[in-house]
Amino acid sequence: MVKVVFDTMVFVRSLINPRSFWGKLIFKYSNSYRLFVSRPVLLELLEVLNREEISKKFKSIKGLNSNKILQIISQAETVEISDIPLISRDIKDDKFLATAKAADADYLITEDEDLLVLKVYAGVKIINTATFLDIIKTKP
């Protein structure tokens, strides 16, 4: 089964709108891939979801309970990352690259141009959500 890492915004956008292609990726096609996370990725996700400006802008996030978030995360496999090399032009994105490398992932799924511009890192293909959905929809 294909191994993937999602950046934080894929998770956040899926929670904001479960009917979007981000939501479909998380909720409908979750049996089509093995999701990997790391502690730094989890910490960022929880921090972003708790930001006041996010909950004000997206009322649906404010209403989410921790059980729903934990359910999404509990489906992922956790990898340990000890070293986060400086690779991306935005160093805050390097945790996703390190997580994908540690997981020996096939894909890093992101909408972040600072990551997408790399295209490949340590054998991990870096693609957007729509491209990944096309890939998993065509797999038998």
Beta strands, then each sheet from edge to edge (+ up, - down):
strand 1: 3-6
strand 2: 34-38
strand 3: 77-79
strand 4: 107-109
strand 5: 120-121
strand 6: 124-127
sheet 1: 3+ 2+ 1+ 4+ 6+ 5-
end
